[in-house]
Amino acid sequence: MAQAAFRTTCAGCGAPYRDPRLLPCLHTACASCAASGPCPVCTAALPPGAAAGDLPRNLLVANVLTRAALAAGPASPTPPPCAVCCPPPPLTGPDRAKPPLAAPPPSAAASYACSQCAYLLCETHARAHAAAAATGRHTLAVLHSDDLPPVHAPALCGRHQPSDADNAPPLPRSAAGPLPLELYCYSCSELVCSLCVVGAHRGCDVRPVDEAAGDTASALVGLRGELFALANAFSACADTATAAQDRLTASAGQAVTAIDLAFDAVFEALVARKSALIRELESQRAARASTLAAAHHDAMQSHARAASAAAFLGLALEQANPPELLALAPSMTARADTLLATEAAVDVGTSADTQFTLALDPTPAVTAIASLGALLPPTSAPQAAAQLAAHPREPHEPSFRSPSHRVAPSPASSSAPHAPLSHAGPTTLVPDGQSPGRRRIDVVRPRKVWGKYGRALGQFRAPAGIACDAVTGNLVLADKDNSRLVVLDPYGVFLGTVDGGGALRAPTGVALDQSRYYVSDSGCHCVWVLSRESGDVEHVWGSPGSGNGELASPQGVLLLPDGSGTLAIADSGNARIQLFDSSGLFSHKISGLAVSGTELRRPFGLAWLGAGDAEAASGAATPALLVSDLAGGRILAFNMDGTAHALHAQLAGLDLVSPAGLGLLGQRYLLVADYTSHCVVACELASGKSVRFGGHGTAPGLFVNPIDLVVGGRHAAAVVVVDHSNARLQALDLHSALHSVLG
């Protein structure tokens, strides 16, 4: 009965209210009627600028219409239209005539009613209403047919159900059913119904679901804004970091450039300082050389006077032998022995490159002669003077010798009654091949000496073979007892080691090309082929034995420079030379047995003399393979077919003890490391003249068992000698020394 007091039709259009709006005059009209003109009841106009959409909805009228539609049921003659499909038509004409109320099409008839929005909706828009995020929790009720499927299962309160809840329909048709959850409790964070507000949630902060949804949406919008702000801040930080990284990169580039410039400046300063020091040392060396030359000249004159006095004394003793001389013989012998002992221990001077060992001033000998003057016959002095005039003596030639070198008495003077006194006579040391006299040994100060005994980097244990890279000038040394190869730059700076992954046992010889190392191993009796890039083993040539292609204690290896890739191996234990082709297959062997006088006993070092150089040295325009025979004490020259080369006879005359490593200096000189003589012998191939350098000792320029040598390093004229027992390398400039000695 209370519902009859409400008007259910619009005064403007005469149809049931569609979206009823409350006008400022407190009358109700459809939203379209309110937008089309003044109030249809009192003709009051809307405020200026006001729109119908801004007017509040009359929820009381909307709820009454909804409940009336629910109460009408299927017997209603005219189904209400859908508020979305059939909006009210606009008013026409100045008199605002009411259009007739026509039944909506079947597809636009309302089948559901929303209890919260007071909208009548068809099935299509009811499903859209239930799927929307803002209206998904609203309660939809069926209007006409129970056969229609439920669009949305309303959220009902579990605390306030009717007594016959088991028999209640799925969607209630009246307010007598379960109460929907239309409110939200902020205090308990849950949905409640209207009875819960006056019950368990009394005193809580309870608000409508729409308001709570709006608050939640506002909070989500705020969170979204905060997230966008954080994203913008992160982007700004990323931009700042990128800019900082760019600045750091630019600063690093500038720092690297500055370091490079500073390094270049320091390097240039060091080079300039080095040049200044070299010039200063050269000037000091020249000054010392001048001083020593003057001292040497004075010493030679004193030596000549002592030799003349000794000769005079010997002649006097031969011609006169009175009893009084026999009484003075012990004192004369004691004076002579004192003179010899002092001579053997005194060095007149030392320079940067050479050491001069000279005779003493002959004062004791002159004193001894003066003491005998009264005892000699009157004719002794004239006869001695005549003897000296008939056989004049040459001044003593300078001798570049080690301090340990001592002059031994000649065979002619050893038979004299007083051998120590005649020992003080002159002994001229000349290059080998120039005279049958004594051998001459020169000591050349090395440019650089590096290495010592040990296992660490830069240390060696029993260094053996050595090779030089013709392109880079790097040196490769076979460090035998350390079972490795040591690679050095042209200045002797350590670059690294190669051990073939632990395959090397006792490397003795080494040769190389652009991509490989060829290492003879006397412990494994084979030749290892190693990669220069990785240091790993690529191939193994040869095996232990005495047959063809088998090796026993291989020593020197030589890669023939004729472009064939042939490798010559000194098969020392089998007394032969074996040649392998580029694929590692046995080619042929040279044993020297085919020619008498060329038998090999223990081949050690190898060298190759090209056809042009061999023709200049011997007249035979065929290349020569030079082999050092360590046990035979000689150098042999072979043709590639195993026959003796024309150079063989010329080299056979060299005075050698145990030749080991071989090398060629400018294709003019043959260099031989004489192992047990502790020296390096240089032979001029064209003339056969030779000279020795070094001597036994540990000082720079001296050797203990030199075993190999190579021409190369920093300059082409530098000769690097492997000082085997001293566990070091010495770089010598023999070119200028040979030029000054041999011309």
SVG drawing of the C-alpha trace seen along z (x, -y; Angstrom):
<svg xmlns="http://www.w3.org/2000/svg" viewBox="-2 -30 191 81">
<polyline fill="none" stroke="black" stroke-width="0.4" points="0.0,0.0 2.9,-2.2 4.0,-1.8 0.8,-3.4 1.8,-6.7 4.5,-6.9 4.1,-8.1 5.6,-5.5 5.2,-7.4 7.0,-10.5 5.0,-13.7 6.9,-14.7 6.7,-11.6 4.0,-9.6 6.1,-6.5 7.6,-4.7 10.5,-6.5 13.7,-5.7 16.7,-6.8 14.7,-9.0 16.4,-12.3 15.6,-14.6 15.1,-18.2 16.1,-21.3 12.3,-21.8 12.2,-18.3 10.1,-16.9 11.2,-13.7 11.5,-13.3 13.3,-11.0 16.9,-12.0 15.9,-12.8 12.9,-14.9 15.0,-16.8 17.5,-17.5 14.9,-18.7 13.3,-21.5 12.0,-22.8 10.3,-20.7 7.3,-19.0 5.3,-19.5 6.0,-23.1 7.9,-24.3 10.9,-25.4 14.0,-25.8 17.3,-24.2 20.1,-26.4 22.3,-27.9 25.0,-25.6 23.4,-22.6 23.1,-19.3 20.7,-16.4 23.6,-14.1 24.7,-16.2 21.3,-15.8 21.1,-13.1 19.2,-9.9 16.0,-9.4 16.8,-6.1 13.5,-5.8 11.5,-6.0 13.9,-3.6 13.6,-1.1 9.8,-1.3 9.9,-0.7 12.2,2.2 10.0,3.8 6.9,3.1 8.5,4.9 9.5,7.8 5.9,8.0 4.3,7.9 5.7,11.4 4.9,13.1 1.3,11.8 2.4,8.3 0.8,7.4 3.6,5.1 7.2,6.1 9.3,3.2 12.0,2.1 15.8,2.5 17.2,-0.8 20.2,-0.4 18.5,0.9 15.4,-1.4 16.2,-4.8 13.1,-7.2 12.5,-9.1 13.1,-12.9 10.1,-15.2 8.7,-16.8 6.6,-19.9 6.1,-23.0 3.2,-21.5 5.2,-18.6 2.6,-16.0 3.0,-12.6 3.9,-9.9 1.9,-6.6 3.6,-3.9 4.5,-1.2 5.7,2.2 9.4,2.7 10.7,5.3 11.2,8.8 14.9,8.4 14.8,5.2 12.4,6.4 13.9,6.2 14.5,9.6 16.6,8.7 16.6,5.8 19.7,4.5 18.9,3.9 21.7,1.5 21.5,-0.6 17.6,-0.3 18.2,0.6 16.0,2.9 18.2,4.8 17.8,7.3 19.7,10.6 22.6,9.3 23.1,6.1 22.5,8.0 25.5,10.2 27.6,7.1 26.5,5.5 27.6,8.5 30.9,8.8 31.8,5.1 34.4,4.4 32.4,1.6 29.0,3.6 30.2,7.1 29.0,7.5 25.5,6.0 22.4,8.2 20.4,9.1 16.9,10.5 14.8,12.3 11.6,10.5 9.5,12.8 10.5,16.4 12.0,18.9 13.4,20.7 15.9,17.9 19.5,18.9 20.8,16.9 23.1,14.2 24.8,13.5 24.7,15.3 24.3,12.5 26.6,12.4 24.2,13.1 24.8,12.7 25.5,16.0 24.4,14.8 20.9,13.7 19.0,16.4 15.2,17.0 14.0,20.1 13.2,21.9 16.5,21.1 16.7,24.7 13.5,24.1 14.3,20.6 14.7,20.0 18.2,19.2 17.2,15.5 14.8,13.9 11.7,12.2 11.0,10.1 12.8,8.6 11.9,11.5 14.8,13.6 18.4,13.6 19.9,10.2 22.5,9.1 26.0,8.0 25.6,4.3 27.9,2.8 31.6,2.9 33.1,2.8 36.4,0.9 37.1,1.9 36.8,5.7 37.6,5.6 34.6,7.6 31.3,7.3 28.1,7.2 24.4,6.8 22.1,4.2 21.3,6.4 25.0,7.0 25.4,3.2 23.0,3.3 24.4,6.6 28.0,7.9 29.4,4.8 27.7,2.2 30.0,-0.8 32.3,0.2 33.1,-2.0 30.5,-0.7 29.9,-2.3 28.1,-1.3 29.9,1.1 30.0,-1.5 31.7,-4.0 34.2,-1.4 34.8,-0.4 35.3,-4.1 37.8,-4.5 39.6,-1.3 39.7,-2.6 41.0,-6.0 43.6,-4.2 44.6,-2.1 44.8,-5.2 47.0,-6.7 49.2,-3.6 49.3,-3.7 50.4,-7.4 53.1,-6.4 54.2,-3.6 54.4,-5.9 56.4,-8.4 58.7,-5.6 59.1,-4.5 59.9,-8.1 62.3,-8.4 63.9,-5.0 64.1,-6.2 65.7,-9.5 68.2,-7.5 68.9,-5.2 69.5,-8.3 71.8,-9.7 73.7,-6.4 74.0,-6.2 75.4,-9.7 77.8,-8.9 78.9,-5.8 79.5,-7.8 81.5,-10.3 83.5,-7.5 84.2,-5.9 85.4,-9.2 87.5,-9.7 88.9,-6.2 89.8,-6.9 91.4,-10.2 93.3,-8.4 94.5,-5.7 95.6,-8.3 97.4,-10.2 99.1,-7.0 100.2,-6.2 101.6,-9.7 103.4,-9.5 104.8,-6.0 106.0,-7.3 107.6,-10.3 109.3,-8.1 110.4,-5.6 111.9,-8.5 113.6,-9.8 115.0,-6.4 116.2,-6.0 117.8,-9.4 119.4,-8.5 120.6,-5.2 122.2,-7.0 123.9,-9.5 125.2,-6.7 126.5,-4.8 128.3,-7.9 129.7,-8.5 130.9,-4.9 132.4,-5.0 134.3,-8.1 135.5,-6.5 136.4,-3.4 138.4,-5.3 140.2,-7.2 141.0,-3.9 142.1,-2.3 144.5,-5.2 145.9,-4.9 146.3,-1.2 147.9,-1.5 150.5,-3.8 151.1,-1.5 151.3,1.4 153.8,-0.3 156.0,-1.0 155.6,2.6 156.6,3.9 159.7,1.8 160.5,3.1 159.8,6.6 162.2,6.2 164.9,4.9 164.3,7.9 164.5,10.3 167.8,8.7 169.2,8.9 168.1,12.5 169.7,13.4 172.9,11.6 172.9,13.5 172.3,16.9 175.1,16.2 177.4,15.2 176.7,18.4 177.2,20.5 180.7,18.9 182.0,18.7 181.7,21.1 184.3,20.2 184.0,21.7 182.9,18.3 179.7,18.5 178.8,21.8 178.9,20.3 176.4,17.5 174.0,19.9 171.7,20.5 171.2,16.8 170.6,16.2 168.0,19.0 166.2,17.6 166.1,14.1 164.7,15.6 162.0,17.6 160.9,14.4 160.7,12.6 158.5,15.4 156.1,15.6 155.6,11.9 155.1,11.8 152.4,14.5 150.4,12.7 150.4,9.1 148.0,7.5 149.2,4.2 145.7,2.9 142.1,3.8 139.7,2.2 136.0,2.6 136.5,5.2 139.9,6.8 142.4,7.8 146.1,7.5 148.6,9.8 152.1,8.3 155.6,9.0 157.2,7.1 159.9,4.5 163.2,6.6 164.9,4.9 165.8,8.2 167.3,9.6 169.4,6.5 170.6,6.6 171.5,10.2 173.5,9.5 175.2,6.5 176.3,8.7 177.9,11.2 179.7,8.6 182.9,8.8 183.0,12.5 182.6,12.8 185.6,13.0 186.5,9.8 185.3,11.1 181.8,12.2 180.2,8.8 181.3,8.0 180.3,11.6 176.9,11.1 176.5,7.8 177.5,9.2 175.1,12.1 172.2,9.7 173.1,7.6 173.1,10.7 169.7,11.9 167.5,8.9 164.3,9.7 160.9,8.2 158.9,6.4 156.2,8.5 152.9,8.4 149.8,7.5 148.0,10.6 144.3,10.4 144.0,13.2 142.0,14.2 143.6,13.6 143.9,17.4 146.0,17.8 149.7,18.3 152.6,18.4 154.3,21.8 158.0,22.2 158.9,23.1 160.5,26.4 163.8,24.7 164.2,23.0 163.2,26.0 166.5,27.6 168.5,24.6 170.3,25.0 168.0,22.4 164.6,23.0 162.7,20.5 164.9,17.7 164.5,18.4 160.7,18.6 160.7,14.8 161.6,14.5 159.1,13.3 156.2,15.5 154.3,14.3 150.6,15.5 149.3,15.3 146.0,16.4 145.8,20.1 147.0,20.8 149.5,18.0 152.4,19.6 153.2,22.9 153.5,21.0 151.1,21.0 147.3,20.5 145.9,17.1 142.9,16.6 141.0,13.3 138.6,12.2 135.7,10.1 133.4,8.4 129.8,9.6 127.0,7.1 124.7,9.0 124.9,11.9 121.7,13.3 120.6,16.4 121.8,18.4 121.3,21.9 117.8,22.7 114.3,23.8 112.6,20.3 111.8,18.1 114.9,16.7 117.0,19.5 118.4,22.5 119.7,26.0 122.1,27.5 121.0,25.2 121.7,26.9 120.6,26.0 119.5,22.6 117.8,21.2 116.8,17.7 113.6,16.5 114.8,14.7 111.6,12.6 111.2,11.4 114.7,12.0 113.4,14.0 115.6,16.7 114.4,20.2 116.6,22.2 116.4,25.9 116.6,25.9 117.5,29.6 117.3,30.5 114.2,28.3 112.5,30.2 111.3,27.1 111.9,24.5 112.6,20.9 111.6,18.1 113.4,14.8 113.0,11.5 116.0,10.0 117.0,8.1 117.0,11.2 113.7,10.5 111.8,13.6 108.7,14.2 107.5,17.7 108.2,21.4 107.0,24.4 106.9,27.9 104.6,29.6 102.1,30.4 104.8,32.2 106.0,34.3 109.5,32.9 112.0,34.9 115.6,33.8 115.5,31.3 118.9,30.9 118.4,29.2 115.8,26.9 114.9,25.5 111.8,23.5 109.8,22.2 106.8,19.8 104.4,22.2 106.3,25.0 109.2,25.9 111.3,29.0 112.9,30.3 115.3,33.2 114.8,35.1 117.8,37.2 115.7,38.6 112.8,39.9 115.0,40.5 112.7,38.7 111.9,35.3 108.9,33.5 107.0,31.2 105.2,28.5 102.8,25.7 104.2,22.3 100.8,20.9 99.5,23.3 102.7,25.1 101.0,28.5 102.5,31.6 101.4,32.0 103.7,34.9 106.4,37.2 109.2,38.0 111.4,41.0 111.4,43.7 114.2,45.3 116.4,47.7 119.1,48.0 117.1,48.6 116.2,46.1 113.9,43.5 115.0,44.5 117.1,42.3 119.5,42.7 120.3,39.6 119.6,37.0 121.4,33.7 121.4,30.9 118.5,30.4 118.6,28.2 115.7,27.2 117.3,26.9 116.7,23.4 116.1,24.7 112.3,24.5 111.8,28.3 111.0,28.6 113.6,31.2 114.9,31.7 118.4,32.9 119.0,34.6 122.3,35.4 121.7,39.0 124.6,38.9 124.1,42.4 124.0,44.0 126.9,42.0 125.0,40.6 122.9,37.8 119.3,38.7 117.1,36.5 113.2,36.5 110.9,34.9 108.3,32.3 105.7,35.0 108.0,36.7 109.0,39.6 112.6,40.9 114.4,39.7 118.0,40.8 121.0,40.9 124.7,39.7 127.1,41.7 130.4,40.7 131.4,44.4 131.4,44.1 134.5,41.9 137.7,42.7 138.6,40.2 135.0,38.9 133.7,41.4 131.4,39.9 131.9,40.8 129.6,38.6 127.9,36.0 126.6,33.0 126.1,29.7 124.8,28.9 125.1,25.9 124.2,25.2 126.4,23.4 124.6,22.3 125.9,23.0 127.1,19.4 129.0,19.2 130.4,22.6 131.7,21.7 133.3,18.5 135.0,20.6 136.0,23.7 135.3,23.2 132.6,25.9 129.2,24.5 127.2,27.0 125.7,26.5 127.5,28.1 126.1,29.7 128.6,29.0 128.7,31.4 130.7,31.2 132.1,34.4 132.3,34.1 134.3,37.3 136.4,36.9 137.5,33.3 136.8,32.0 134.4,30.4 133.2,32.4 131.5,31.1 129.2,33.3 127.2,33.1 123.6,34.0 124.3,37.5 126.7,38.3 130.0,37.7 132.7,35.4 132.4,31.7 135.4,29.8 135.4,27.8 136.1,30.9 139.9,30.8 140.0,27.1 138.0,27.6 139.8,30.8 142.9,28.7 141.2,26.7 142.8,27.2 139.7,28.4 139.3,30.6 135.6,31.3 133.5,29.2 129.8,28.9 127.5,26.2 128.1,24.6 127.1,21.2 127.8,19.0 128.5,15.3 127.8,13.4 128.5,16.6 132.2,15.6 133.1,17.0 132.4,20.5 131.9,20.3 132.5,23.4 131.7,23.9 134.6,26.0 133.2,27.8 136.2,28.9 138.5,26.1 136.0,23.6 136.2,21.2 134.6,20.2 136.7,20.8 136.1,18.5 137.4,19.7 137.5,17.6 136.2,20.0 138.0,18.4 141.5,18.3 141.3,20.9 142.6,18.5 141.1,18.9 141.1,17.2 139.8,18.2 137.6,16.2 137.0,16.8 138.7,19.2 137.9,21.1 136.2,19.1 133.0,17.5 133.8,13.9 132.0,12.2 133.6,13.3 134.8,16.6 133.1,20.0 132.8,23.3 131.8,25.9 130.2,23.8 127.8,26.1 125.9,24.2 125.7,20.7 123.5,18.8 123.9,15.7 121.0,13.3 119.3,11.6 119.1,7.8 121.6,7.3 122.6,9.7 126.3,9.5 125.6,10.6 126.5,14.1 124.7,15.7 126.7,18.5 125.2,21.1 127.5,21.3 126.5,24.8 128.1,25.3 127.7,21.7 123.9,22.0 123.8,18.7 123.8,17.0 126.3,14.5 125.8,12.2 129.1,11.2 129.9,8.8 132.4,10.9 132.1,9.2 134.2,6.2 136.7,8.4 137.2,10.7 137.6,7.7 140.3,6.3 142.1,9.6 141.7,11.3 141.2,8.2"/>
</svg>
